[in-house]
């Protein structure tokens, strides 16, 4: 019995303990070896019969089952890793074969790829990921191109700003501004007054008031840069009106520094009535020459519906003289109404004031409204207009062409 015990100890020390040390199982096997030793000693004390044998086969089965449980836990992770690596290899092979496979794929996407039930489902999933990747690349490329264009525009703007901000340009602009402001200040004392009637706010919409203010701003800048500017008056101007708010939006801090006269009084209260002339397209009287002693009034109104007779009725109520520009006398009018914008009126009046030449002044009329200049009386001009209208209608074309050739022979 002692020889069997010694043999068992040798087997445990030589084979089982090194195997357990390799697989980190010493803590579990040492108590088992002690129990075996104790059981053998107890059996030895009890003087068991030699016929009793140790069941080594059962003991080996128990040992193997314990080892397999612990080894399976450590082997499960490498199995998963090996399956992921195999999936990546298959994806690389499909990519080399020219199939739609994304370049970068995460572990979660790879797991979902492995969970697909069929090969066609795997291909569809990979195609979806490939298209998604291409979309992201295109978006990134567009953003990069947009950023490059913006940077190029900023560089060009900075270069132009550098040229504009050169010393010569800055000194020139500052000196010219001083000269313009000096002329405008002189016009407030010695210049001919020009009145803008600001009493048409109720006849216009908000958009029309905005357009009116923009045209007046252009008129003021044109007047300030002229050789002999007018002394501009804003009459019937109410505080906190639509006109006032739009002027503040346009001029901002410069509104209080403008070299103009702003008043809520009517022009009849400031100037004598015999010197006032209201310029309106509806007037039956045609303006022949520019009078430097008169004070011209321009209605501050822009109406897209072309409300005829509004300014003429206002001038008649106040008992003022009216006048219209001689557009039909000098221009072969073709289409459109004879209403002009406020900045065009300012250009025409400034040119008349400086040169007294109607041809130069009426060049500021839009060319789409007239066919050319005519140096003939109004009656003949009306005849030509009638001829043109009949030509357009196609009635008696040959006879009309003959009449037109007689009245306008080729030089």
C-alpha positions in Angstrom: 0.0 0.0 0.0 2.9 2.3 0.8 4.4 1.6 -2.6 1.1 2.6 -4.3 0.9 5.8 -2.3 4.5 6.7 -3.3 3.7 5.9 -6.9 0.7 8.2 -6.9 2.7 11.0 -5.4 5.3 10.7 -8.1 2.6 10.7 -10.8 1.0 13.9 -9.4 4.3 15.7 -9.0 5.8 14.7 -12.4 2.8 15.0 -14.7 -0.2 16.8 -13.2 1.5 19.6 -11.3 3.6 20.9 -14.2 0.6 20.8 -16.5 -1.4 22.7 -13.9 1.4 25.3 -13.6 1.4 25.8 -17.3 -2.4 26.4 -17.3 -2.4 28.4 -14.0 -4.3 25.8 -12.1 -2.1 25.4 -9.0 -4.5 26.9 -6.6 -7.2 24.4 -7.6 -5.0 21.3 -7.8 -3.1 21.6 -4.5 -6.2 21.2 -2.4 -7.1 18.2 -4.6 -3.7 16.6 -4.0 -3.9 17.2 -0.3 -7.3 15.5 -0.2 -5.9 12.6 -2.0 -3.0 12.3 0.4 -5.3 12.5 3.4 -7.7 9.9 2.0 -4.8 7.6 1.4 -3.5 8.1 4.9 -6.9 7.5 6.4 -7.2 4.3 4.4 -3.8 3.3 5.6 -4.8 3.9 9.2 -8.0 2.0 8.8 -5.9 -0.9 7.5 -7.9 -1.3 4.4 -7.9 -4.6 2.6 -5.4 -4.9 -0.3 -8.4 -5.8 -2.5 -9.6 -2.1 -2.4 -8.2 -0.1 -5.5 -8.2 3.6 -6.3 -10.4 4.5 -9.3 -7.9 6.5 -11.4 -10.1 6.6 -14.5 -12.8 8.6 -12.7 -10.2 10.9 -11.2 -8.8 11.6 -14.7 -12.3 12.3 -16.1 -12.9 14.9 -13.3 -9.5 16.5 -14.0 -10.1 16.7 -17.7 -13.5 18.2 -17.4 -12.2 21.0 -15.1 -9.4 21.8 -17.5 -11.7 21.9 -20.5 -14.0 24.4 -18.8 -11.2 26.8 -18.1 -9.4 26.4 -21.4 -12.7 27.0 -23.4 -13.0 30.4 -21.8 -9.5 31.4 -22.9 -10.0 29.9 -26.4 -13.3 31.6 -27.2 -11.7 35.1 -27.7 -9.1 33.9 -30.3 -11.9 32.1 -32.2 -13.8 35.4 -32.6 -10.6 37.2 -33.5 -9.8 34.6 -36.1 -13.3 34.9 -37.6 -12.9 38.7 -37.9 -9.6 38.3 -39.5 -11.0 35.8 -42.0 -13.8 38.2 -42.8 -11.3 41.0 -43.4 -9.4 38.7 -45.7 -12.5 37.9 -47.7 -13.3 41.6 -48.0 -9.8 42.3 -49.3 -10.2 39.5 -51.9 -13.5 41.0 -53.0 -11.9 44.4 -53.3 -9.1 43.0 -55.4 -11.7 41.3 -57.6 -13.3 44.7 -58.3 -16.4 44.4 -56.2 -18.0 47.4 -54.4 -16.3 47.1 -51.0 -15.6 50.0 -48.6 -12.0 50.9 -47.9 -12.5 51.4 -44.1 -14.8 49.2 -42.2 -15.3 49.1 -38.4 -15.6 46.1 -36.2 -19.4 46.6 -35.7 -19.9 46.8 -39.4 -17.8 43.7 -39.9 -19.9 41.8 -37.3 -23.1 42.8 -39.0 -21.5 41.7 -42.3 -20.8 38.3 -40.7 -24.3 38.0 -39.4 -25.9 38.5 -42.8 -27.8 35.3 -43.7 -26.8 34.9 -47.3 -24.0 36.0 -49.8 -26.3 38.3 -51.7 -27.3 40.1 -48.4 -23.6 40.5 -47.6 -22.9 42.0 -51.1 -25.8 44.4 -50.7 -24.6 45.5 -47.3 -21.1 46.1 -48.6 -22.5 48.1 -51.5 -24.5 50.2 -49.1 -21.3 50.9 -47.0 -19.3 51.6 -50.2 -21.9 54.2 -51.5 -22.0 55.8 -48.1 -18.3 56.1 -48.0 -18.2 57.6 -51.5 -20.9 60.2 -50.5 -18.8 61.2 -47.5 -15.8 61.6 -49.7 -17.7 63.8 -52.2 -19.0 66.0 -49.5 -15.6 66.5 -48.0 -14.2 67.3 -51.5 -16.9 69.9 -52.1 -16.2 71.5 -48.7 -12.5 71.6 -49.4 -13.1 73.2 -52.8 -15.5 75.7 -51.3 -12.9 76.6 -48.6 -10.2 77.0 -51.2 -12.5 79.4 -53.3 -13.3 81.4 -50.2 -9.6 81.7 -49.3 -8.8 82.8 -52.8 -11.5 85.4 -52.8 -10.3 86.7 -49.5 -6.7 86.9 -50.8 -7.9 88.8 -53.9 -10.0 91.1 -51.7 -7.0 91.7 -49.4 -4.8 92.5 -52.5 -7.4 95.0 -53.8 -7.8 96.5 -50.4 -4.1 96.9 -50.2 -4.0 98.8 -53.5 -7.0 100.9 -52.4 -5.4 101.7 -49.1 -2.2 103.0 -50.7 -1.1 106.4 -49.5 -1.8 108.2 -52.8 -5.4 106.8 -53.1 -6.2 107.6 -49.5 -4.9 111.2 -49.7 -6.7 111.7 -53.0 -10.0 110.4 -51.7 -9.8 112.4 -48.5 -8.9 115.6 -50.3 -11.8 115.1 -52.8 -14.2 114.5 -50.0 -13.1 117.7 -48.4 -13.6 119.5 -51.7 -17.1 118.0 -52.2 -18.1 118.9 -48.6 -16.8 122.5 -49.1 -18.9 122.9 -52.3 -22.0 121.5 -50.5 -21.4 123.9 -47.6 -21.0 126.8 -50.0 -24.2 125.8 -51.8 -26.1 126.0 -48.5 -25.3 129.7 -48.4 -25.0 130.8 -52.0 -26.5 127.9 -54.0 -29.8 127.7 -55.9 -32.4 125.9 -53.7 -33.9 122.6 -54.9 -36.9 121.3 -53.0 -37.9 117.6 -52.5 -41.6 117.4 -51.5 -41.8 114.7 -48.8 -45.6 114.7 -48.4 -46.4 111.6 -50.5 -45.9 108.9 -47.8 -49.6 108.0 -47.7 -49.8 107.5 -51.4 -47.1 104.8 -51.4 -46.5 101.4 -50.0 -43.5 100.6 -47.7 -41.6 99.2 -50.7 -42.2 102.3 -52.8 -41.0 104.5 -49.9 -37.8 102.5 -49.7 -37.2 102.9 -53.4 -37.9 106.6 -53.1 -35.3 107.0 -50.4 -32.7 105.1 -52.4 -33.2 107.4 -55.4 -32.9 110.5 -53.1 -29.7 109.1 -51.7 -28.3 108.7 -55.2 -29.5 112.3 -56.0 -27.8 113.7 -53.0 -24.5 112.0 -53.8 -24.7 113.2 -57.4 -25.4 116.7 -56.3 -22.5 116.8 -53.8 -20.1 115.7 -56.5 -21.2 118.3 -59.1 -19.3 121.5 -59.9 -22.1 123.8 -58.8 -24.5 121.8 -56.4 -28.0 122.7 -55.4 -29.0 123.6 -51.9 -31.3 120.7 -51.2 -34.4 121.1 -49.0 -36.5 118.3 -47.6 -39.8 120.0 -47.0 -42.9 118.5 -45.2 -40.5 116.0 -43.5 -42.0 114.5 -40.4 -39.9 112.9 -37.6 -40.3 109.1 -37.1 -42.0 108.8 -40.4 -41.3 106.1 -43.0 -39.0 108.5 -44.8 -37.1 109.2 -41.7 -36.6 105.6 -40.7 -35.4 104.7 -44.2 -33.0 107.6 -44.3 -31.5 106.5 -41.0 -31.1 102.9 -42.5 -29.3 104.3 -45.5 -27.1 107.0 -44.0 -26.7 105.6 -40.4 -24.4 107.9 -38.4 -23.9 110.2 -41.4 -27.6 111.3 -41.4 -26.9 114.1 -38.9 -23.9 115.3 -40.8 -25.5 115.9 -44.2 -25.1 119.3 -45.7 -28.8 119.7 -46.6 -31.8 121.5 -45.0 -34.5 119.3 -43.4 -37.7 120.9 -42.2 -41.3 120.0 -41.4 -42.6 123.2 -43.0 -44.1 123.5 -46.4 -42.1 125.2 -49.2 -44.8 127.8 -49.5 -44.0 129.0 -46.0 -40.2 129.3 -46.7 -40.1 130.6 -50.3 -42.3 133.1 -52.2 -44.9 131.5 -54.4 -43.9 133.4 -57.5 -40.5 131.8 -57.5 -41.7 128.2 -57.1 -42.1 125.9 -60.1 -43.5 122.3 -59.5 -41.9 119.8 -62.0 -44.5 117.2 -62.9 -45.0 115.1 -66.0 -48.7 115.8 -66.0 -48.3 119.6 -66.5 -49.7 121.1 -69.7 -46.9 123.7 -69.7 -43.6 122.6 -71.2 -40.3 123.8 -69.7 -38.3 125.6 -72.4 -35.2 126.9 -70.6 -33.7 126.5 -67.1 -34.2 129.6 -64.9 -31.5 130.2 -62.3 -33.7 132.5 -60.3 -36.6 130.0 -59.9 -36.9 127.3 -57.2 -37.8 123.9 -58.7 -39.8 121.4 -56.7 -39.6 117.6 -57.3 -42.2 115.3 -55.8 -40.6 112.5 -53.7 -42.7 109.8 -55.0 -42.2 106.4 -56.8 -45.3 104.7 -57.8 -45.4 101.5 -59.9 -49.1 101.9 -60.6 -48.3 105.4 -62.2 -50.9 107.5 -60.4 -51.4 110.4 -62.8 -52.3 113.8 -61.7 -51.3 113.5 -58.0 -48.5 116.0 -58.0 -50.3 118.3 -60.5 -53.4 118.4 -58.2 -51.2 119.2 -55.2 -49.5 122.1 -57.1 -52.9 123.5 -58.2 -54.3 123.4 -54.6 -51.3 125.4 -53.5 -51.6 127.8 -56.4 -48.1 127.1 -57.8 -46.7 127.2 -61.4 -46.1 123.8 -63.0 -43.8 122.6 -65.8 -42.9 119.4 -67.6 -39.7 118.4 -69.3 -39.8 118.8 -73.1 -39.3 115.1 -73.7 -41.5 114.9 -76.8 -39.7 118.0 -78.4 -36.3 116.4 -78.3 -36.9 112.7 -78.0 -38.6 110.3 -80.4 -40.6 108.6 -77.7 -41.3 104.9 -78.4 -42.7 103.2 -75.3 -43.3 103.6 -71.6 -44.5 106.4 -69.5 -42.8 109.8 -69.3 -42.1 109.5 -65.6 -38.4 109.6 -64.6 -36.6 108.5 -61.5 -35.5 111.1 -58.9 -31.8 110.6 -59.6 -32.4 111.0 -63.3 -34.2 114.3 -62.7 -31.2 115.4 -60.6 -28.7 114.6 -63.4 -30.9 116.5 -65.9 -31.3 119.6 -63.7 -27.6 119.7 -62.9 -26.6 119.4 -66.6 -29.1 122.1 -67.5 -27.8 124.3 -64.8 -24.2 123.9 -66.0 -24.6 123.8 -69.8 -28.2 124.8 -70.7 -28.0 122.1 -73.4 -31.1 119.9 -73.6 -29.4 117.2 -75.6 -26.7 116.7 -73.0 -29.3 116.8 -70.2 -31.7 114.4 -71.8 -29.0 111.8 -72.4 -29.8 110.6 -68.8 -33.2 109.5 -69.9 -33.2 105.6 -70.3 -32.5 104.7 -73.9 -35.1 102.0 -73.9 -37.8 104.7 -73.8 -36.9 106.6 -76.9 -35.5 105.9 -80.4 -33.3 109.0 -80.7 -33.1 112.8 -80.8 -35.3 114.8 -83.2 -34.7 118.5 -84.0 -38.2 119.1 -85.5 -41.3 120.8 -84.0 -43.8 118.9 -81.9 -46.4 118.6 -84.7 -44.0 116.9 -87.1 -42.8 114.7 -84.2 -46.4 113.6 -83.6 -46.8 112.8 -87.3 -43.7 110.6 -87.2 -45.0 108.8 -84.1 -48.3 108.1 -85.9 -46.3 106.8 -88.9 -44.3 104.5 -86.6 -47.5 103.2 -85.0 -49.1 102.5 -88.4 -46.0 100.7 -89.4 -46.2 98.5 -86.4 -49.8 97.7 -87.1 -49.1 96.9 -90.7 -51.8 99.1 -92.3 -50.8 100.7 -95.6 -47.1 99.9 -95.1 -45.9 101.0 -98.6 -47.7 104.4 -98.4 -46.5 105.0 -94.9 -42.9 104.2 -95.8 -43.1 106.7 -98.7 -44.4 109.4 -96.3 -41.7 108.6 -93.8 -39.0 108.7 -96.5 -40.3 112.2 -97.6 -40.3 113.6 -94.1 -37.0 112.1 -93.2 -34.8 112.0 -96.3 -31.4 110.3 -96.1 -28.5 112.6 -95.9 
